Each structure stands twice: as C-alpha cells, then as structure tokens.
Amino acid sequence: MNMLKSHLRVCDSKLQESSLKGMELIDAGFKIMREFTYWKAIKSEFIDMQLFDILIGNQDRHPFNWKLLFLETGAKFSPIYDNGASLGFRSDDEKLMQMVSNPQEMNKYTEKTKVKAGIFEKKKVKAKDLLTYISRNFTDEFHQSIQKLIEFDLIRYSDFIQSLDNILSEAQKDWLLSIVPFRRKKILEWIGRGDG
C-alpha cells in the first residue's frame, strides 16, 4: 500500500506543478499511471472507474480515493468507495426538481462535468475529454466498459431507488431516476453510440 501512495504522491506533485490542461494533462497523468508497477493488473478496472465516475458525476476521485488490495493471488483493484461528491450532492430538493423538470438544465449539468480521474488531487479535466482519451488509448478496456454501461439494468436500478422510501425524499428519488439514465444516454451519444 505504501508503494501506491508513494507513486501517487509523486504523480500528483508533478502534475500539480505543471501548467498542463485538458488532453495534455490527461496524457501526462496516464503516462505516470503506466509507470506504476501494478498498472497492467488494475488497468481494466481503473478504466471502469472512469466511466462510472462520469456516469454519476463524481467530482472527487483524487489519487487517494481508490486503493489496491494485495491478495494471495496478487494485486487487485479494490471496490470503489467515497462517491459522495456526485449525483447533485450539493443541490437541495427544490434545485433537483428544477433540473428534473428542465432537460436543458440536466444537459448543462451533464455537459459541464469535470473529474479528477483518480489521478489529480486538485486539478480537474472535462469528462468528455477523458472519454475521448480513454477511447483512443485504451481501446479494449474502453469497449468493455462501454458494454457494461450499455448492459446497465435501468429497471433494477429504478426498483432499487424506489425502495429507498425512508432514506430519500421524493425529489431525490425523482432526480436519481432521471439523472442516471440521462447521463448514460449522454455518454453513449458522446462516443457515437446513441442507440445504446
């Protein structure tokens, strides 16, 4: 675990000091990730995490918000955690309902998504740029992740959200039932798979 933290600290300090932005910043971040000893072991799940974070609009997946598990079978990407800075977490019920009732607002919210990509602690990149980069540089992993997104069971998701009566307000449920399918559709449109 110390090896991961050490590598990510070096990665983060190099990138924080740089003036790079956009695709150049993403490329620099992934170049550092490729140098990580366990990159091949975690690459597929790391790419999955990127698409999941874009789906939920996670704004806080910095380098210390994911881990490796060292098992008898080798290093493994841990289950992802700390997804709190996502899905409109700063919006009250009134704002959520305003966005649900206005597709332009939901589109604006989705289009302006920026993420830390599990690489950057303070800098963020556009979600669309990250998708483009991954699709060009990690083609196999990208297609596997997109297939998972296509197969995402929206009915099961809806049933689960509906079951949270004592936890979520009606506005929060309406929001979650609207935003995740909306963002899924947008991601598929961004990559030219609008039929997904």
C-alpha positions in Angstrom: 0.0 0.0 0.0 2.8 2.4 0.8 4.2 1.8 -2.7 0.9 3.0 -4.2 0.7 6.1 -2.0 4.3 6.9 -2.8 3.8 6.6 -6.5 0.6 8.6 -6.5 2.2 11.4 -4.4 5.0 11.7 -7.0 2.4 11.6 -9.7 0.2 14.2 -8.1 3.1 16.6 -7.2 4.4 16.5 -10.8 1.0 17.2 -12.2 0.0 19.9 -9.7 3.2 21.9 -10.5 2.6 21.6 -14.3 0.8 24.2 -16.4 -0.8 21.4 -18.5 -4.5 21.4 -19.1 -7.1 19.3 -20.9 -5.9 16.4 -23.1 -2.2 17.2 -22.3 -2.9 16.9 -18.6 -4.8 13.7 -19.1 -2.0 12.3 -21.2 0.7 13.2 -18.6 -1.4 11.7 -15.9 -1.8 8.4 -17.7 1.9 8.3 -18.6 2.6 8.3 -14.9 0.0 5.7 -14.3 1.5 3.4 -17.0 4.8 3.6 -15.0 3.1 2.2 -11.9 4.2 -1.4 -11.1 0.7 -2.8 -10.9 -0.8 -0.8 -13.9 -1.5 -3.9 -16.0 -3.2 -5.6 -13.1 -5.6 -2.7 -12.5 -5.9 -1.1 -15.9 -9.3 -2.6 -16.9 -11.0 -1.7 -13.5 -9.3 1.7 -13.4 -11.0 2.5 -16.8 -14.3 1.1 -15.5 -14.0 3.5 -12.6 -13.5 6.4 -15.0 -16.8 5.6 -16.8 -18.6 5.0 -13.5 -17.4 8.4 -12.2 -18.6 10.1 -15.3 -21.9 8.4 -15.1 -22.5 9.6 -11.5 -20.7 12.9 -12.0 -18.1 12.1 -9.2 -16.1 15.3 -8.7 -13.7 13.9 -6.1 -12.0 10.8 -7.3 -8.5 12.0 -6.5 -5.4 9.7 -6.2 -6.1 8.8 -2.6 -9.8 7.8 -3.2 -9.0 4.4 -4.6 -6.8 1.5 -3.4 -5.2 -1.8 -4.3 -5.8 -5.0 -2.4 -2.9 -7.4 -2.1 -4.3 -10.9 -2.0 -2.6 -14.3 -2.3 -3.5 -14.2 -6.0 -1.8 -10.9 -6.4 -2.7 -7.2 -6.5 -6.3 -6.3 -7.2 -8.2 -3.1 -7.6 -10.4 -2.5 -4.6 -14.1 -1.9 -4.8 -14.6 1.8 -5.4 -15.7 3.9 -2.5 -16.2 7.6 -1.5 -18.7 8.5 -4.1 -20.3 11.2 -2.0 -19.3 14.2 -4.3 -21.6 13.0 -7.0 -25.2 12.9 -8.3 -26.1 16.5 -7.4 -24.9 16.2 -3.8 -24.9 20.0 -3.3 -28.4 20.6 -4.6 -31.4 20.8 -2.3 -34.8 19.3 -3.3 -36.0 22.5 -5.0 -32.9 22.6 -7.2 -33.1 18.9 -8.0 -36.8 19.3 -9.1 -35.9 22.4 -11.1 -33.3 20.4 -13.1 -35.6 17.3 -13.5 -38.3 19.4 -15.0 -35.9 21.2 -17.4 -34.0 19.0 -19.9 -31.7 21.9 -20.8 -30.7 22.2 -17.1 -29.9 18.5 -16.9 -28.0 18.7 -20.2 -26.0 21.7 -18.8 -25.3 19.9 -15.6 -24.0 16.9 -17.6 -22.1 18.7 -20.2 -20.0 20.7 -17.7 -18.9 17.6 -15.8 -15.3 17.7 -14.7 -13.5 14.8 -13.0 -10.2 14.2 -11.2 -9.8 10.8 -13.0 -8.2 9.1 -9.9 -5.0 10.9 -10.9 -5.3 14.5 -10.0 -5.9 15.8 -6.4 -6.7 19.4 -7.2 -6.9 19.7 -11.0 -10.0 18.5 -13.0 -10.5 17.7 -16.6 -13.6 17.6 -18.8 -15.4 14.3 -18.7 -15.8 14.3 -22.5 -12.0 14.8 -22.9 -11.3 11.9 -20.6 -13.7 9.7 -22.5 -12.0 10.6 -25.8 -8.6 10.0 -24.4 -9.5 6.6 -23.0 -11.3 5.6 -26.2 -8.1 6.3 -28.2 -5.5 4.9 -25.8 -7.2 2.0 -24.1 -9.5 0.7 -26.8 -10.1 -2.8 -25.5 -10.8 -1.7 -21.9 -12.9 1.2 -23.1 -15.1 -1.0 -25.2 -15.5 -3.5 -22.3 -16.5 -0.6 -20.0 -19.0 0.8 -22.6 -20.5 -2.6 -23.0 -21.1 -2.7 -19.2 -22.7 0.8 -19.5 -25.0 -0.5 -22.3 -26.0 -3.5 -20.3 -26.6 -1.5 -17.1 -30.0 -2.7 -15.8 -32.1 0.5 -15.6 -35.2 -1.4 -14.4 -33.3 -3.0 -11.5 -31.8 0.4 -10.7 -35.2 2.1 -10.7 -36.6 -0.6 -8.4 -33.7 -0.1 -6.0 -34.2 3.7 -5.9 -37.9 3.3 -5.4 -37.2 1.0 -2.4 -35.4 3.8 -0.5 -38.6 5.4 0.9 -37.3 6.1 4.3 -33.9 7.3 3.1 -34.6 9.6 0.1 -37.1 12.4 -0.4 -39.4 12.2 -3.4 -37.4 14.9 -5.1 -34.1 12.9 -4.5 -35.7 9.8 -5.9 -37.1 11.7 -9.0 -33.7 13.2 -9.5 -31.8 9.8 -9.3 -34.4 8.2 -11.6 -33.9 10.9 -14.1 -30.2 11.8 -14.0 -28.5 8.4 -14.2 -30.4 7.3 -17.4 -29.9 10.8 -18.8 -26.2 10.7 -18.2 -25.9 7.2 -19.5 -27.6 8.3 -22.7 -25.3 11.3 -23.0 -22.2 9.3 -22.6 -23.3 6.9 -25.3 -24.1 9.9 -27.5 -20.7 11.4 -26.8 -19.0 8.3 -28.1 -21.3 7.9 -31.1 -23.4 5.1 -29.6 -26.7 7.0 -29.2 -28.6 3.8 -30.0 -27.3 2.2 -26.8 
